[in-house]
Amino acid sequence: MAEHYGTAVIPARVGKPRDKANAEGTVGAITTWILAALRERNFFSLRELNEGIREKLDRFNAKPFQKKEGSRLDAFLAEEKDLLLPLPKNPYELSSWKKVTADKSYHVLVEKMLYSVPYEYIGHEMEVRLTRNVVEVFFEGQRICSHARIFGRIGQCVTVPSHMPPSHREHRQWEGSRFIEWAADVGPHTEIVMRGLLSAHKIEQQSYKSCQGLVRLGDVHSFERLEAACGKALLYTPRPGYRNVKTILTTGQDRVDPVAASEKKPEEEARESLGGIVRGAEYYRGGNDRC
């Protein structure tokens, strides 16, 4: 509170009442002049009581000193008034403190609400200063972040993008138009598949996980293979899903040249269609020696 109002608190020494003789004397005088003077009066509201105290306080401050000239009011106007600091814009708020630990999602739980902290502090114990309107988070005495306090439904979450790891922050910045723009750079088949993924749900955001998966496939297998796999998937269904494309890439079906496959000779196709478990007519012509 002293820091908030730009002042300092200097306690008197223990067992040395002379350090604060003037303050103690004034307490006794105020008790006599104000509390004793009002003890017989009845007040029916706090405002009425404050008005009665103000009246007696003004009379007390204007009363002349007994052993020197002037009054407390004169001393205030001559020596103290010009040295007063202006009051802060906001009044001081009482606060409470508690210890918290940031979870793996880089959030701390305060009064059943979640507030983000920089992801570097995951797993560290911190202190939270909680006021009526603000939540401040401290680590080893240093404030690392603050949030406007939230109220209402339990479990609400406040996340600052700068608190997120780079990978999470990048994922958060993706949206439908950016997914389509990225797919168009890969190729026309990938763009068709991406548009199909985005339109697969009534709420577009529900498709973002599959779209992000398609982006990762491009990073892992190369854009050329992803475009080929999307083209292969479109031969099977007009609306291929993420798993369809992933299976084609995993099994290497995207590497099969459809033109070369179409140029195979009839006998080669017949041989492949027979497979290894078909023995053929020649097997059965030898009689028992084949058994």
Secondary structure, DSSP 8 states (H G I E B T S, - for coil): -TTTTT-------TT-GGGGHHHHHHHHHHIIIIIHHHTT---SSHHHHHHHHHHHHHHHHHSB-SSSSSBHHHHIIIIIGGG-----SS-----EEEEEE--TTSEEEETTEEEE--GGGTT-EEEEEE-SSEEEEEETTEEEEEEE---SSTT-EE--GGGS-HHHHHHHT--HHHHHHHHHHH-HHHHHHHHHHHTSSSSGGGGHHHHHHHHHHHHHH-HHHHHHHHHHHHHH-SS--HHHHHHHHHHTGGGS-HHHHHT--HHHHHHHHH-TT---GGGGTTGGGG-
